[in-house]
Amino acid sequence: MPILVNDEVLQWPLSSRVIFKRYPWFKSSSKQLVSQQPKIVEEKQLLYVCQREFAVVSPQDKFISILGTDDSTTCNMVALRHTGSGVVALGHFDGSLVQEGVSSMVTEVKCMSSSSPSDGKLELHMVGGFLDDKGYSEQLVLQILDTFNSLAHNINLITCCVCELNNVKKRKLNWPIIYGIGINIKSGELYPASFPDRGPAISLRSSRHFTRCDKDGMVCIYQSTSGFLVIGPFNYRPVPEIDFWLAQSDQFLQTNMSTSPSVEPPHFAQEVRNTLTFIKEHPFPLLSVFSNNQPHLYKKNDEGVWIQVYSCDKL
């Protein structure tokens, strides 16, 4: 079944500019979204989604009320909500195995909504990307839309704040306006956001996409029935040039490890360095991190802090 915009079938072939010309209300809704100051979201009741991850949460969840992700430049932040059950999925797409990621998100949302007394609709929100010189943002947006359009479900495109609608000119360069979003699980409110604390084991989670560990593509990091945040197990090949990378300047790391080095947030290089250091310390994660091939599990305590509840080794 196709993507729908106000009950009208989204026509193909497409470019983002064609979409905005054909459906001008995306411009007004995006203008309202980008005009908002980002909310600073604290750790309590937050589930943060890293690049190449997604999570699905229902309004009945006792510990999670906000899903969030950020540090998106050419990536795309995709939220999918079932209006009957209120179940929400949020994914941070970078172009790796998009079809599998989109399909998994839809399947999880539909499965968790199967007992809903109301049929409801699937509503799609896309935020991210900008007018980058190499066109990565445009390519990813169209890839995601094409994948949703190929599924056997009606998908209602509600928000499309991407590419030129998320772009501002600064110092003669194009920049993304919104780098991160949060979505309220109970109300469905979507807003620009930043996250001082992003949850547990960020360097471990980031090592998966830094080493191009593409076997699993997008992974679901949250078990809604148990409330566990699940990391791994996964493996990657050793990086023989790791010492070379760690010896380089922040500017060198940013220039060579980003699809959009001129517009990365200030903490980009330090987070790259943290992840590279983790990879150096754990060149064989199945041996040093995921002993006996067991995942790392975390759960929120009563104060809303992630606590490690099981691990074969301490990180």
N, C-alpha and C positions, 0 to 999 in steps of 0.2 A: 504494500500500500504506500501511497506517496506522502511526502511532506506537505502539510497544509498551512496556509497563511490566511487567517480569517475565513476558514472553510473553503478557500480557493486553492487548487492544486498548484504547487510551485512548479513553474515551467522550466524546462531545460532546452538548450545548454545555458549555462550561467556564468556570470562573473559577479563579484560582490557589488560592483557598480550597477549592473543590470538589476540585481535584487533591490537595491536602494531606490533606483529609478522606478521600478515597477510597484514597489511597496513603500511609499514615502513615509509611512508611519514609523518605520524602523528608525528613521532619522530623528524624529521627535522623541521617541522613547529612549534612544541612545543619548541624545543631548541631555535629557533629564538625568540619566544614569551617570554620565561622565562629569556632570556639574556637582555631584555630591562629594563632600570630603570623605576620604576613606575612614571607616570606623576601625578603631583599634580593638581587636578581639582578644581577650585574655584566654588562658588555657582552660578555665573551668567551662565544662559543657561543650568544648570545641573538639572536633575531629579534623585534623589537618591532613590534607592530601598532597603528597609530593608529586613531582613530575613522573609520568608514566604509572600513576596509581589512580584508582577510583574507590569510592566507598558508597554504600547504600544504607540509609537509615530511615526508620519509621518514626512518626510523631509519638509513638508510645515508648520510645527508648528512654530509659530512666537516667542515662548519663550524658547522652549527646543531644544537644539542641541546635548546634550550629555546625555546618560543614564549611570548610574554607580551604583556599589554596592561593598562592601568589608567586611572585618572581616570574611572571609570564611576560615575555616580549613577543617572540614569534610563535610561541605555543598558544593553544586555545583552551580556555576553561569552559567545560561543558556541564550544564546541570540539566537533569531530566526529572520531572515531577509528575506523579500520578494524582490527578485532582480528586479522585474518589477516596483513595487510601491516605493521601498525603505523603507517601513514601518518596524520598528524594535520593537521587544519585548525583555525585559530583566527580568529574574526572579531569585530569590535567594531561592533555594530549600534546605530544611533541612530534607526531608523525610516524611513530613506531607501531606497526600492526594495528592500525586504526580500525579496520573492519572487525577484528576480534574484540577489541576494546568496546566499540559501540554495541556490538551484538551482546556481549556479556552484561553491559550496563542495562540494556533493555530487558534482557532475560531476568536479571535479578529484580528489577523494579516490578515487572509483571508477576513474578513468582511471589514476592512479598505482598503484592496487592490482590492476590487471587481470592482472599477471604473477605475483601472489602464489600460492604453492603451496597455500595454504589459502583457502577461500572467505571465512571470517570474517563478522563482523557490523559494522554501522555503529552506533556508540555515541555518543549525544548528551549533552553536558554544558552546562547553562545556569546562569550565575551573574550576579547583578546586579539592579539595580532595588531599590526599597524602597517603603514606603508614602507616596509623595509625595502632596501635597494635590490635585494635578490628575489623578492617575491615569495619568500617562504610562507608568510602569513596567509597570503591569498591562496596558495596551493593547498595549505592545510585546511583552511575553511571549506574549500570546495570538496576536498576529499572527505571531510566529516559529513557534510551535507549529502554528498552522493551516497555515502554508506547508510545513513539514516533512511534515505529515500529508497534504498534497495530492500529494506526489511519488510516483513509481512505485518506491519502495524501502522496505523495512522499516527503520525507525529505532527503535533501542532507547534510550529515555530513561533515563539512569543517574543523572544529577545534575540537580536542579531547585532550586537554592538562590537563589530569587528572591523579590521582593516581601516579604511578611511574614517569610519565613525568613531574609532578609538585612537585617533591620530592628532598630534599637535606639532606645530613647527616651532623648534627652539634652536637658536644659534645656527640657523640654516639647515638643521637636521630634522628629520621626522622622528618623533618619539611616541611610544604608547602612552595613553593617558591613564588607563586603569591597568595596574600590575597584578592586582589580587581581588578576589571576590569572596564574600560570605553569603550563605543562604540559611535563613531561619527554617528549621525543619517543620515547626508547627504552623507558621503563617505562610511560608513560601516566599517571604520577602528576600529579594536579591539586592546586594549593595556592594560598592567598593569597600575593600577591607585590607588591613595589614595585621600581622600576627607576630608579636614579640616572642612568644613561645610556641614552637611548632610541634611539640610532642616528642616522643622518644626516638632515639637512635637514628637521627636524621642522616648522619654520615654513612651509616650502614645502609639505609634505604637509598641514599643517593648513589652509593657505589654500584648499584645494579644498572642504572642507566649511564653512568660515567664509563663503565667498562663494556658498554654495548652488549649487555647480557640480554639479548633479545628473545630468548627462547620462550619466555612467558608473555612478552609484550606488556600490555596493560594488566595490572594485577589488582584484584579486590583485596583491600587490606583490613576489612572489618567484618567480623562475624556478628550479625545482628542478633542472633538467637542467644549467644553467650556473652556478648559485649566485649569480646576480645579483639584487640588490634593485633593482627598477625603479620609477622615479618619473616619471609623465607619459608623453607630453606631455598637457597639458590647458590650457584657457583659462578665463578668467572675465571678467566685465564689470568695468570700473573702479568703484570705490566713491566716489562724489562727496563723501560726508560723512566721509571717512576722517580728515581733520584734526580734525573735531568729536569723533570717538570717541577719538582719541589724546590730546586735551586733557582728557578726563574723568578723574575719580578712579578708583582701583581698585574702590572700592565701587560706583560707577556702572556700570563695566564688568561686574562680577559680577552685579549686579541685572538688567541688561538683556541679557546675553549667555549666560544659563544657564537651563536648565529647572528648576534646583533651586539657586538662589543661596545659600540659607542653609547648604548642606551641602557646598559645593565644597571641594576641598583648598586649602591655603594658597597654592600657586603658581599657581592658576587665572588670576588677573588679570594676572600678569606674562606668562604664556604667551599670553593673548589679546593683550596689548600687543605682544609679539614678532611675532605673526602679522600684526597690523594694520600694524606697521612694514614687514614684508616686502611686504605687499600695496601699501602706499604706494610703496615703492621699485620695485615691479614691477607697474604697473597693466595691462600687456599681456604676460603671461608667455610667450606664443608668440613674442614678439619679443625679450624681454630674457633669458629663462631657457631656453626650448626652441628655440633657433635651428635652422632647417632642420627643425623639427618632430621633433627627436630627444629621446629620454628621457635622464634622468640615471641612470647605472648605478653601483652600488656592489658591492664584493665583500669578503669577509673575508680579511685577510692571515693569516699564520701565528700571529700573536699574538691573533687573534680580533677585530681592529679593522676597522671598515668603511672601505674605501679607495675613493675615486672612481676608476673605471677608464676612464670616458669621459664627456665633456660638451662641448658646444659653447661653453659659457660657464662661468666660475667663479662660484659663488654668493658 
